[in-house]
Amino acid sequence: MPRMLDVSDDVRAEIGDEEADRLLAGGDAPGSYDCTSCRTPGDSEQERTSTVLFVGEETAVLAFAHATCIPSQVVPVSEEQLQGAVRSITGEDAAPHPGAQAAPATAIPASERQATLGITCGLVLVEDDLRPALVVEPDGPIARPGSVGLDDDFLPLLLEQGFQPVSDMNKLPAVIPGWSALLAMGKLHAVLQPSSGGSQAAWWQAHQPLAVSDGWRTAANKAQTVLMYAAPAGTIGHQPREDLMRQALEQAAAQGKLVAAAMPLAGT
């Protein structure tokens, strides 16, 4: 039976006309599926469905999503991220936990002193609207290349990248060019920054994809923009509730220890 599938030109170019036509005719396409964006059931026989192709260095995975959630698209991911996405499809990953915090790999490659970044996902009320936000805090000082002192250069490095100091949490941060937040299979995989040649590189990358709450994912898909707030080590801490996180952010801003930027949502 023909499926109500949307196959974008980019996806068709990757999988080929023959496979795309077979999908549209009902072959190789499931009738029912779990939406790769909102993670709720869908039915390609009853509702418009987007084909989403996750492409790694060596393999690719075709997934499906409600067309009302995301359009058909190709999402480039690393091979490691792709394997994590496959595990999430097969249910081997742990269930999502709202407000989860990651302890990922070292970010800011220019730094020689290694520190791990913690990222907390939460909703922040800005301009009378709940916005999806990432709150970033290292577990120790971040140093510049060649630095031998104990100064923490985390915020200065971000300011040089285009982040702006936060003086009022009720104002939206400006969009930072070339940066994006990569959500794949409904989980946060990386924060990407500009690199040479016009491409993007991972500024932060999760060892294991970071689960986000349904409310956070819904807000991110609606806005297609994510806010990122960053503060030095020991400023914010892991707050168990979003109202406490908001208080900690406001205190950091009042102390001149908070920078922020808005960036587009990449993927699903």
C-alpha positions in Angstrom: 0.0 0.0 0.0 1.4 3.5 -0.9 2.7 5.4 2.1 2.2 9.1 2.8 5.9 9.8 2.7 7.8 13.0 2.1 11.2 12.3 0.6 13.3 15.4 0.2 15.7 15.9 -2.8 18.7 15.6 -0.4 17.4 12.2 0.9 16.6 11.0 -2.6 20.1 12.0 -3.8 21.6 9.9 -0.9 19.5 6.8 -1.3 18.9 6.9 -5.0 15.7 7.1 -7.2 15.0 3.4 -7.1 15.0 3.2 -3.3 13.1 6.4 -3.0 10.4 5.2 -5.4 10.2 1.8 -3.6 9.6 3.7 -0.3 6.9 5.8 -1.8 5.2 2.7 -3.2 5.1 1.1 0.2 8.2 -1.2 0.0 10.8 -1.0 2.8 8.8 1.6 4.7 7.0 0.6 7.9 3.3 1.5 8.3 3.7 2.3 11.9 6.8 3.8 13.5 8.1 5.8 16.5 8.7 9.4 15.4 12.4 10.2 15.6 11.6 13.7 16.8 8.8 13.4 19.4 9.2 9.7 20.0 5.4 9.1 19.8 3.8 6.5 17.4 3.1 7.5 13.8 1.4 5.8 10.8 2.7 6.4 7.3 -0.6 5.0 5.9 -2.7 7.6 7.7 -0.5 10.8 8.1 2.2 12.7 6.3 5.6 11.2 7.3 9.1 12.6 6.8 12.0 10.4 5.9 15.1 11.4 7.9 18.5 10.0 6.8 21.3 9.9 9.4 24.6 9.7 7.6 27.9 8.7 9.3 31.3 8.1 7.9 30.6 4.5 6.8 27.0 3.8 7.4 23.6 5.5 7.2 20.3 4.9 9.0 16.9 5.8 7.6 14.3 6.9 10.2 10.8 8.3 10.1 9.1 11.3 11.7 5.7 13.1 11.7 5.8 15.7 8.9 4.3 18.1 11.4 7.4 17.6 13.7 10.3 18.0 11.1 10.7 18.0 7.4 12.5 15.2 5.4 16.2 15.9 5.6 19.7 14.4 5.7 21.4 14.7 9.1 25.2 14.3 9.1 26.5 12.7 12.3 29.8 11.0 13.3 30.0 7.2 13.2 30.0 7.0 17.0 26.9 9.2 17.2 25.2 7.1 14.5 25.8 3.9 16.5 24.4 5.7 19.6 21.3 6.6 17.5 20.9 3.0 16.4 21.0 1.9 20.1 18.3 4.4 20.9 16.1 3.0 18.1 16.5 -0.5 19.4 15.8 0.7 23.0 19.2 -0.2 24.5 19.7 3.3 25.9 18.3 4.4 29.2 14.9 6.2 29.3 15.0 10.0 29.1 15.3 12.0 32.3 14.1 15.6 32.4 16.9 18.0 33.2 19.5 15.4 32.7 23.2 16.5 32.9 26.0 15.1 30.8 29.7 14.7 31.7 31.0 14.7 28.1 34.4 15.0 26.5 36.6 18.0 26.7 35.5 21.0 24.8 37.3 24.1 23.4 40.1 22.1 21.6 42.4 25.1 21.8 42.8 24.6 25.5 45.7 22.6 26.9 44.5 22.2 30.4 41.8 19.5 30.2 38.4 20.1 31.8 35.1 18.4 31.3 32.0 20.3 30.5 28.6 19.6 32.2 25.6 20.5 30.1 22.1 20.7 31.6 19.0 21.0 29.4 16.1 23.1 30.7 13.4 25.5 29.8 14.0 29.2 30.5 11.3 31.9 30.5 12.4 34.7 28.2 10.2 37.4 26.8 7.1 35.6 28.1 7.9 32.3 26.3 9.5 29.1 27.5 12.7 28.7 25.5 14.9 25.5 25.2 18.2 26.2 26.9 21.6 24.5 27.4 23.5 25.6 30.5 27.2 24.8 30.2 29.7 24.8 33.1 33.1 23.2 33.2 34.2 21.1 36.2 37.4 23.1 36.4 39.3 26.1 34.9 39.8 26.3 31.1 43.2 27.6 30.0 44.5 29.1 26.8 47.1 27.3 24.7 50.5 27.7 26.3 49.1 29.2 29.5 51.0 28.3 32.6 49.0 30.4 35.1 45.8 29.4 37.0 43.5 32.0 35.3 40.2 30.6 34.0 39.8 31.7 30.4 36.5 29.9 29.7 34.4 33.1 29.4 37.0 35.2 27.5 37.4 32.3 25.0 33.6 32.3 24.4 33.5 36.1 24.2 36.1 35.9 21.4 33.8 33.4 19.6 30.9 35.9 19.6 29.1 35.1 22.8 27.7 38.1 24.7 27.6 38.9 28.5 24.2 38.5 30.0 22.9 41.4 32.1 19.2 40.7 31.8 17.8 37.1 31.7 14.5 38.5 30.3 16.2 39.4 27.0 16.9 37.0 24.2 20.6 36.4 23.5 21.8 37.3 20.0 22.2 34.5 17.4 25.9 33.4 17.0 26.8 32.7 13.3 28.0 29.2 12.4 27.0 27.5 15.7 24.3 24.9 16.1 22.9 22.3 18.5 22.7 18.8 17.0 19.6 16.8 18.1 19.4 13.3 16.6 16.9 10.6 17.4 15.4 12.9 20.0 18.6 13.2 22.0 21.3 15.9 22.2 24.5 14.7 20.5 26.7 17.8 20.1 27.2 21.6 20.0 28.8 22.5 16.7 31.0 25.5 16.0 32.5 26.9 12.7 35.7 25.4 11.4 37.9 26.0 8.5 36.5 25.6 5.0 33.0 26.7 6.0 32.2 23.4 7.7 31.4 22.7 11.4 33.3 20.9 14.1 32.1 19.6 17.5 32.8 22.1 20.3 31.1 19.7 22.7 30.2 16.1 21.9 28.4 13.7 24.2 30.1 10.3 25.0 26.5 9.0 25.2 23.6 10.9 23.6 22.0 13.2 26.2 18.3 12.5 26.8 16.1 15.6 26.9 12.6 16.0 28.3 9.5 15.9 26.0 8.8 19.6 26.8 12.4 20.6 25.9 12.3 18.8 22.6 8.9 20.1 21.7 10.0 23.7 22.5 13.2 23.2 20.4 11.3 21.8 17.4 8.9 24.6 17.6 11.4 27.4 17.9 14.2 25.7 15.8 16.5 27.7 18.0 18.3 26.8 21.2 19.7 29.2 23.8 23.1 28.4 25.3 24.3 29.9 28.6 27.8 29.4 29.9 29.4 30.2 33.3 32.8 29.4 34.9 33.3 26.3 37.1 31.5 26.5 40.4 29.0 29.2 39.4 25.8 27.4 38.5 26.0 23.9 39.9 23.6 21.1 39.2 20.2 22.4 40.0 17.4 19.8 40.4 14.6 22.1 39.3 14.3 24.6 36.5 13.2 27.4 38.9 16.4 26.9 40.9 18.4 26.9 37.7 16.9 30.2 36.7 17.8 31.7 40.1 21.4 30.5 39.7 21.6 32.0 36.2 20.3 35.3 37.4 22.9 35.3 40.2 25.6 34.5 37.7 24.5 37.3 35.4 24.4 39.8 38.3 28.0 38.8 39.1 29.1 39.3 35.5 29.9 35.6 35.2 27.4 34.6 32.5 27.6 34.7 28.7 25.0 33.5 26.2 24.1 33.0 22.5 21.2 31.7 20.5 21.9 29.0 17.8 19.8 27.1 15.4 18.7 23.5 16.0 20.3 21.0 13.7 18.7 17.7 13.0 15.8 16.4 14.9 
